[in-house]
């Protein structure tokens, strides 16, 4: 007797997609931070140990152990939710689907990185940031570490989030994202290589000075762009930007041991928090958002050049460093108009 295909029972999956808890997001964010620590330890090794000629180092051990912890955490989540009745495609909490994709990309990049080192040797300095396998690791890491930020963004009632408890995982995830951006551009970061303090013939070299100015503009865009994005999304608790600026500058100081600039990040973040508190760019109509965007990098780099002048000295003329501060503000101001364009005539009516 023939049995039709419709006679077989079909598996009924749970509809929808699970939502992560704040505890889950915090664990994911902390595991992401551990990965940042491993990455910057590895960067320190590449910039401080010329004789480094093996893939199997303590720094790689921290880096890949953190990946295994976070990757295992995400894979276990998918398996657990699938066993609860969710389909494989819907097994990850909102915001973490791409994080799971990042696990596989990172894993392939790690295997490829070991083969690349065995074939072509160990990269040094800037070349370590441009290796194809390292860029593959960067993509996988970005997708993994931004999971808590995406989860907070997609959570029901997300726009009303404003307390530390609710936003800490998202802020830590934002830090991890910024740390990743700055990891791959540290050679053009004024907090990692304070070019304005270089003296002598090298300090007056046209290309060196150009690198110093361009690095200010680049890092302004990389730092302030994502900050403006979350300022538009949430009413941040006081101290949130101080936390992000401080943590970001702390890891950026690792390659060249420029920890003396950490007070700039702390005070710059505090200034950003005060501007956020008094300008209220999220809720105040008008140009408060654009004023906030211009003022934050201006305050940050005013403090930067002030500390350089006191601690190390500045070889740049006042024309250069004052102009760099103003143009950093303009770079940020232009970014703010991408996030909040001027209202059209129809909207004004």
Number of C-alpha atoms within 10 A of each C-alpha: 3 4 7 7 8 7 7 8 7 8 8 9 13 15 10 11 15 14 16 17 13 18 12 15 25 20 15 26 28 18 22 28 20 19 24 24 19 22 22 21 19 20 23 18 21 22 17 14 10 12 10 16 15 12 17 10 13 13 20 18 14 19 20 19 15 21 23 16 15 25 24 14 16 22 15 13 18 23 15 14 19 18 12 12 15 21 20 13 10 19 24 27 20 21 22 27 20 18 25 24 15 24 24 13 19 27 19 15 22 19 12 17 21 16 14 19 16 13 9 8 14 19 18 18 16 15 11 17 19 12 15 14 22 20 17 20 22 21 17 24 24 22 22 32 30 25 28 32 25 20 23 25 19 14 15 11 9 15 14 11 19 15 14 15 12 18 24 22 26 24 23 26 29 24 29 29 26 23 27 22 16 22 21 17 18 24 18 21 24 25 26 23 20 20 23 24 19 20 15 9 8 12 18 14 13 11 11 15 19 11 16 23 23 17 22 21 22 17 22 23 20 17 21 22 20 16 20 21 14 17 18 18 15 18 20 21 17 17 17 19 25 20 19 24 25 21 19 23 23 22 22 26 21 18 22 16 15 18 15 14 21 21 16 24 25 22 18 25 24 21 20 24 21 17 18 23 14 11 16 16 22 17 12 11 9 10 13 18 25 21 17 23 29 23 20 24 31 22 19 24 24 17 18 22 22 13 17 18 14 9 12 15 15 21 19 18 10 10 8 13 19 16 13 20 21 17 19 27 27 20 20 27 23 17 21 22 13 10 14 15 11 12 9 8 7 6 7 7 6
